[in-house]
Amino acid sequence: MKKIKYTSPELSEKAQKIITADKKVLFGASTRTREIPLVVDYAQGARVTDIDGKTYLDFGAGFGVVNTGHCHPDVIKAVYEQIERLIHISGSDFYYDSQIALAEKLIAITPGSFPKKVYFGNSGAEAVEATLKIARHFTRRPRMISFIGAFHGRTFAGMTMSGSKKIQRAHFSSLIPEVYHIPFPYCYRCIFNETYPHCIKKDIDSIPLIHCLSYLTDVIFERLIDPDDVSLILVEPIQGEGGYITPPKEFLPALRKIADKFDIVLAFDEIQCGLGRTGKWFACDHVSTTPDIILLAKAIASGFPISATVGKAELMDQEVDARAWRPGSHGSTFGGNPVICAAGVVSLRIIEKELMKNTAEVGSFIKQRLIEMMKKHTIIGEVRGLGLMIGIELVRDKKTKEYFPNEITENGKNIKEVITGECFKRGLIIYGAGISSLRILPPLVITKDDAEQALKIIDEVITYVERQLL
Ligand SMILES: Cc1ncc(COP(=O)(O)O)c(C=O)c1O
């Protein structure tokens, strides 16, 4: 295949100096995979300005964290007010109002009208750790189900439950035993060679069963493991790092049925797809399916680190059910930090009052425009997603869905690096996802004009790449 000519974005002397200093002291700096050598000075709303004064439109939102936009004034105000009163005392052991207020709000907005409890940690991976412990403690069952393509973080529980890229797990064995990964409904590239909706050939208690899930019920649960040994099914309602993959609407309701039938705890990892990102509070709201536990992090506090594991009270409180974990079973020094909780309460208010409608509207505008763009471009295989969580799958050949070779430039870059790098040169921050996809993941504050600007750059870059492939 023809190689693409590509040069990495140029760096000023000032930027180069900082990157060199960073490389000297920071872990993994010499192995960073992104083609975006961005040295940030400050950021506001959907714009990021580098140390040379160049401003970029941000379509990455710090990996889906700054949903309210960079440095929202109301978040800053709430943080200042809290900092003057109390910075830290340890939320696992003491009492204060901002932690309670955030927990109450999360309980109110998460699906399910049953009593719930909240555990605050500091990162998405910590919510995953907590979820595994809750499910195992409650059920006393050793086995767990996860999905190919999943990403749940970098701790041992996160790594074990993930199935996205082998580099994330290589040379870290042994992982947590007894986790079975099953295919996620990635219908564009069905590994069973089935076609949705024709892959639905049966049902579970009148809920249609897509083929991937009949593989769970008929193969995994019949031949490999007894579902009575399974504590947890953990799933992303929309896969994020795995490639922005939106499953068919039958997927989550059928998983719910399976979990109910075998008394398995069902947990939705909405760390990337939750909190307004899809135009509703949660991705699972689009199919009216309620998990037993929902995992949240990233966007809770607009950039301050916090995660929340929100689950049925019976799973998380000994006073409600004797099988639940006990005082001392789990905890965290920093979890539920007062300042971060204050930022969280305000962030959720902003999303609810100002951003949910905008997300749905601008999101469907972008998706529609990308679908139109797909018709004229040879390397866009599929456009998928909800709200402002949209994936663009890049293919070498639309008919065969062939992937690009891993190295398509003379200097060994892959297609995602070329496109994100070229967008960056033109003033747009955008990330890749999965093997061969781009992700649209802007702060939820973006306007239609911002969207037009980004779409113009994406269109221009894809045209530029395609011309070289002719
Ligand atoms: C769906 C999902 N779960 C878990 C994580 C891990 O979160 P953290 O990096 O905060 O540990 C991520 C991070 O990208 C994620 O996207």
The ligand as an SDF file (V2000), in Angstrom:
LIG
                    3D

 16 16  0  0  0  0  0  0  0  0999 V2000
  -15.2870    3.2090   30.7970 C   0  0  0  0  0  0  0  0  0  0  0  0
  -14.0900    3.4820   31.6490 C   0  0  0  0  0  0  0  0  0  0  0  0
  -13.9650    2.8300   32.8170 N   0  0  0  0  0  0  0  0  0  0  0  0
  -12.9110    3.0510   33.6330 C   0  0  0  0  0  0  0  0  0  0  0  0
  -11.9280    3.9460   33.2900 C   0  0  0  0  0  0  0  0  0  0  0  0
  -10.7730    4.1900   34.2190 C   0  0  0  0  0  0  0  0  0  0  0  0
  -10.8600    5.4410   34.7810 O   0  0  0  0  0  0  0  0  0  0  0  0
   -9.5760    6.1180   35.4880 P   0  0  0  0  0  0  0  0  0  0  0  0
   -8.5700    6.3950   34.4080 O   0  0  0  0  0  0  0  0  0  0  0  0
  -10.1180    7.3450   36.1340 O   0  0  0  0  0  0  0  0  0  0  0  0
   -9.0790    5.1310   36.4780 O   0  0  0  0  0  0  0  0  0  0  0  0
  -12.0280    4.6450   32.0810 C   0  0  0  0  0  0  0  0  0  0  0  0
  -10.9790    5.5880   31.6720 C   0  0  0  0  0  0  0  0  0  0  0  0
  -10.8480    5.9710   30.5350 O   0  0  0  0  0  0  0  0  0  0  0  0
  -13.1350    4.4010   31.2390 C   0  0  0  0  0  0  0  0  0  0  0  0
  -13.2770    5.0390   30.0710 O   0  0  0  0  0  0  0  0  0  0  0  0
  1  2  1  0
  2  3  1  0
  2 15  2  0
  3  4  2  0
  4  5  1  0
  5  6  1  0
  5 12  2  0
  6  7  1  0
  7  8  1  0
  8  9  2  0
  8 10  1  0
  8 11  1  0
 12 13  1  0
 12 15  1  0
 13 14  2  0
 15 16  1  0
M  END
$$$$
